[in-house]
């Protein structure tokens, strides 16, 4: 996660960006948290965590509500055995296409598979450890800009009770939006809804700053 955060910092610095709204989905939410921890908010106006993995996904004595290691070992085993089929199966849960009455296009599922197959196998394998075992608790406490936490309540990948609801308690003044029945991949399945609320938050944040 340090590498992800430092890469983001390099882009922001190289382009000399200021008053940035950093938006992170899933593992990207961890990247945003680690960026703020390592690089501060000098260039950041707002932060948005969407279906994000912080504070920590893995179950432990300190985090008894998390997911057991067996879950992540299972992901690694399936990925290493047959990554193509793994991504096809994972897409169904990612977008909630396995739920009764779900309306997820085949194109969306195919796009998920295509993008994932372009990632290196070793990279994807090691990413599982990064997003599941990294503890972002202290990172979240350093947020000092307006922050929006958004999460689908039927997220089968990053359970909302173990992530967003805990993160919002650690981020001072966080705004929370929870969507009943929405999946992990809500940015694709319900893009209009997510974009509406995201833009409304940014407008409101800028009005307060003015």
GIVEN-V84814 format. One record per helix or strand of 3 or more residues. SS is the DSSP state (helix for helix, strand for strand). FROM is the first residue (numbers start at 1). TO is the last residue. Records with the same first field share a line. If there is no record, write none. Layout:
SS = FROM-TO / FROM-TO
This chain:
helix = 2-14 / 27-39 / 69-81 / 83-94 / 106-117 / 121-133 / 137-140 / 160-162 / 164-170 / 186-189 / 191-209
strand = 20-25 / 44-50 / 146-152 / 175-179
